[in-house]
Amino acid sequence: MKIAMVGSGYVGLVSGACFADFGHDVVCIDKDERKIAALHDGVMPIYEPGLDNLVATNVEAGRLSFSTDLAEAIKGAQAIFIAVGTPSRRGDGHADLTFVHQVAREVGENLAGEAVIVTKSTVPVGTGDEVERIIRDTGTPHRFAVVSNPEFLREGAAIGDFKRPDRIVIGAEDEFGQEIMREVYRPLFLNESPILFTSRRTSELIKYAANAFLATKITFINEMADLCEKVGANVQDVSRGIGMDNRIGSKFLHAGPGYGGSCFPKDTLALLKTAEDFDSPTRIVEAVVKVNDSRKRAMGRKVLDALGGADAARGKKAALLGLTFKPNTDDMRDSPSIAIAQTLSDSGVKVAAFDPEGMEVAKPLMPDVAMHEDPYSAIKGADVVVIVTEWNEFRALDLGRVRELANEPVLVDLRNIYSADDVRARGFKYVSVGRL
Ligand code: UGA
């Protein structure tokens, strides 16, 4: 089957490469000529483990190609995916659908045969209806269906998530749409991955409900962590203790500096907006957004406390290890590190940092932070070392070397990746999240 993927960003590229790997004939399209030229040269626009190899293998096998010419590239495609960005609209948090609508129009104007148009971008409820209207208004003579197929990929684990999904959700209003989507996902269907067919609006809402629920779970355990610190309990044991209940589940119960990334912050805001528009408030999600926002700066204050308070901290140096919102990505969007670095700089603390993949993207976002080539050079002369992101290479730091290089042996572990007893036994003052 020929598939066209419009939008060669994170979702489009990963999905396109994986569909090609299933044996489909895929063309990934993007307006950005530089991006497409780089892809022709085998250069990935994002860092995602395994993606470069997957792309190279499928390009070589002749199943994956790239193009800037939408009209030409969608010719003969039975499934045309829309995987363009839906950023938060400035001011009101609504998902900005400009790109989705533009692509819908362009697809409608250039349809050369019957096709299913699939929204993979995260779009608010009702977007599928609008896409259908836009395409119909172009006056295309060809049969088409508009289907919703949200993605549930995690950055850093996207290829595995795509090939072994917990479920595939397909919102289709007619048999034609369902039939083509069954064909698209046949290899996973044969693998017995569950496929859930729903109405289009339901499918659109499932995406937001899933992300809002996960964000809620994280925020819940983060508040429990704060309480643990006050009452002398251990949040990791609380997570285990509640997570062993199958009804709760153990995942997404790691306390930390608050969630970030390109999805949870944007999608929770967009859900609030939809709920407001339909006069059906989602107060739990409202609270989650507020709590998570304030948590990021609170983590900066936690570091100031470890330095002896805001006054004592002035002029001291903090070394931040990890800047990206989570490991195995170079994504800095809404990363807690931004608010933490800002809080520290505002209090006159000098900030040094190291991140294995994110420093290029981070530099313009935190101009006051001195970026270093490796963790130890960032740590040199620091009065506090802060683990912000749990990259594997920070899990086994040479603590002897850290002690020698640092000005003061103080470790603030915002991801709870060290054992308090071990670190304290090495002579450190150790502060973590939700543990004494
Ligand atoms: C998230 C969802 O997990 C995916 O299912 C979804 O497809 C994706 O959004 C999307 O909508 O595109 P992602 O943003 O890549 O994926 O990252 P997650 O692994 O979910 O982490 C999000 C944030 O939550 C990170 O800042 C992470 O550090 C934080 N987190 C996660 C915690 O603080 N504690 C946890 O227990 C889990």
Residues whose N, C-alpha, C, O or C-beta is under 5 A from the ligand:
A	BS01	UGA	E151 F152 L153 R154 E155 I218 F252 L253 H254 G256 G258 Y259 G260 G261 S262 C263 F264 F325 K326
